[in-house]
Amino acid sequence: MKCPRCNGPIFENDKFCGECGNDLRDVTAQSDGKVPESDYQESAEFGRAEHSQYGTSTTEATTVNQPTYLNEAFEFIKSAIVSPENTVKEKHIASPWISTLVPTALLFLLSVLTLIVLRSATAPSAYLEVEISVMFQVFFYSILTFSLFYLVLLLMNKWIVKNPVPWDKVLNDYALLSVIVIGSYIMAVLLLWIKLYEISLVVSLIGSIIFYIAPIYIFLKYAEYNNSKLDTFYSLFIYIILTAVAYYIVIRMVIAEIENTVAPYWFY
């Protein structure tokens, strides 16, 4: 079925359109309870005729006829915290803008907090003043790292899964788990700010572990539903190689940045 207002895809249990927030209770009440196969194929082609395995949308607009990005972003974050696994299984996805902007905004917040903590830690010394450029460097390398791992997931989905999942669904699922990861890092920085160093380290390690396993977790879900061209063992092996390359790229860029920053002071 399609929404009578925005022509977006809707499902039999939807009370509101996930795209425009239109009230669908009268529309779904008049339907026969079945969603045509053609609508499934138009909304999100996962490459299989059986789409019921992904379930139906549980995301409902919080305010009727007010489809604001803020509401969608709130529902996105709520889904990431409350039921990430169920959201990965669902066909309904947030718009690519929301999937991109929510993690980006959280990474920017993390960068700002990192700058504040570094400045508060180096405040007693006049020789260790942290410039604001550090915030942008942290933000840039965070964006780069998350983007590379998304690329790794995208490549594995395309190369190994027999019926690849659409890129916007991959982005949606990766962004969902990224919210949990970035939230862990933000909490670790705040704990560091109030000098709970041990707890901050533990929370940071937990976030790092989730960050590393999130792409392979999503990939295994896709492989479970759409079959995999390779054995799981070899899929994990490929994932380790691709992530090693991603880490190498980021680490080399960070080292080069540090060398360029420190080099001018070596002559003094």
N, C-alpha and C positions, 0 to 999 in steps of 0.2 A: 504494500500500500504506500501511498504518497500523501504528504501533508497538503491539504487543500490551499494553504496559504503560500508556502515557500516551495512546494513540490519536492521537499526533501523526503528521504526514506523514513517510514515509521513502521512499528511492529504491533502485533495484536494486543500486547499488554501495556503499551505506552499510553499514558494519560495526557502527556504534553509532548509537543515536538521538540526534539533535542537541538534543532537548529534555530527555530524562531520562537519557541515557547507557546505556540498556539494550542488552545484547549482542544484535545482530541477525544474527549470522553463520549461525545455524541457520535463521532465518526466510527470509533471502535465498537460502540454498542450496536450500530447498524450493520456492521460487517458480520460475516459468517464465521469469524474466528480463525480463518486460514489466510496465510500470507502467500500470494502467488510467487512461484519460483522465479519469475522474471524480475520481480522487485528485489529479491535477494541478490540476483546477479548484478542488478544495476547499483545497489547500495554498496556492496563490498564483495568483490569476487575473490574468494579464497581458493578458487580452483577446484572446488568439489561440489557435487550436486546436493550433498547432505550438509545443510548449514545449521541444523538445529543444535549441533554440538557446541556452538558458540553461545547459545542462549539468547536471551532478548535483553533489551536495554533496561537498566534499572535507574538511569539518570533522568530525573524529572526536573523541569524548570521550577525554581523556587518562587517565581512571581509570574503570574499569567500575563501574557502579552508584553512582557518586559525582558526581551532577550539580550541583556547586557553582557558584555565580556566579563565583567566582574563576577556575575552570578555563575557563569560557565567556569571561570577560573576557580571559584570557591568549590564548586562541585567536583572539579578535576582534582584539586588538592584533597578534598574529603574522600574521594574514591581511592586515591593513592594511599591514604593512611588507614582507612577502614577496611577495604577489601581489594587489595591489589591483584590477587590471584583471580577473583571473580571478574574483575574488570578486564584482565588479559583474555579471559575466555569469551567475553562478550563481543558481538559484532559492532555495537554502537561505539563510536569513537568521538573524541572532541575534535574541534577544528584544528588544522595544522598550526594556525596562529596561536591558539591556546597551548598546544603541546610544545610550542617553541618558546613562547613568551614567559610562561610560568617558571620553567627551570632557569631561563636567562635572568629573570628578575631575582630569583633566589640566589643565583651565583653572584649577582651584583651586590646583593645584601651581604653575602658572605665576604666579598672583597672589602666592602666598607668596614665591616666589623673587624676584619683582619688588620686593616690599617689603624683602626682605633686602638686595638690591643697592642700592636707593635709600638705605636707612639706612646702609649701609657707605660709600656715596659722600658722604653729608652728615654723617657722624659728627664730622669735625673742627670743624664749625660748630654753635654752640649755638642759632643762629637759624633753622636749616633742618632741624629735627627732623621726620622723616616720621612721621605718625600711622598707627596701624593701620587707620584707616578707608580709607586709600589702597588697601590690599589688597582690601577689599570693593568699592571703586569699580572697580578694575581687573577684578575678577571679574564684577561686574554688567555692565559694558559689553562684556566679552568674550562673555558669555553672550548678551547682546542682539544683538551683531553676528553671531555664528554662527547665532542663531535667525532673524534676518531673511534671511540668505542661504539658509537651509534653506527658509524660506517662499517665496523667489523661485524656487527649484528646484521646489518643490511646485506653485506656480502655473503655471509653464511646462509641467510635466508634465501638469497637468490641462487647460490651455487649448490646448496646441499638439500634444501627442502624441495620435494618433487613438485608441489603446487605452491609456489611462493606467495606469501602474504603481501598485500599492497604496502607501499612505502609509508603511507600515512598511518596505517594501523601499527606498523613497526615503530614509527615515531611516537605515536600515542602511548604504546606500552612501555617503551624505553623511558619516555619522559615521566611516566607514572612512577616507576621505580627510582628514577633520578631524584624525584621530590623527596623520597625517603633518605637517599644518600646525602643530598645537600642539607636536608634538615639535620642529619646527624653531625655534619661538619659545623653547621651554625651553632648547634648545641655545644660542641667541643670547644669552639672559640669562646663562647660565653662562659663556659666553665673555666677556661684558661684565664679569662679576664678577672674572675673572682678568686683566682689562685687555687683552684681545685685541680692541680696538675695531673694527679694520677687518674682521676675520673675522666678528665678531658682526654687523656691518652687512650683510655679504654674505649670511650665513645668514638674517638677518631678512628681507631682500629676497626671497630665494628662497621663504621661507615665505609671504610676502605674495602673490607671484605665483601660487603653488599654490593659496592660499586663494581668489583671485579666479577662477581658471580651473576649479577643481574642480566647481562647480555646472554650468557649461556643458559640461564634459567628460562628466559623468554624463547630462545631458540629451541630448547627441548620441548617447550609447550607447542610450538609450531610444528616440530617434527612429529610429535605425538598425534596431532590432528591431521596432518597432511602427508605423513610418511617422509622418511629421510632417504636420500640416495646412498648414504654411507652409514656404517656402523657407528653407534654412539661413541665408542672409544676413539675412532679416527676423527669424529667431529670435534671432540674435546682437544685432540692433538692439534687440529687446525686452528681452533680457537686460541690455544696457548701461543702458537706461532704468530698469529695475527696481532694478538694483544702485546706480545713481546716487541713486535715492530712498532706498534703504536707508542709504547712506553719509550722505546729507543728514540723515536722522533721527538717526543716531548722533552726527555731528559737532555738530549743534545742541544735543543733550543734553549733550555734553561741554563745549561752550562755556558753556552755562548753568550747569553745575556749577562750572566754573572761576570764573565771575563771582561766583557766590554765595560761593565760598571766599575769593576775593581782595578782594571789595568791602569787608568790614569793616576791612581794613588801609589802605584808601585815605584814610581820615580822619586817619591818624596821621602 
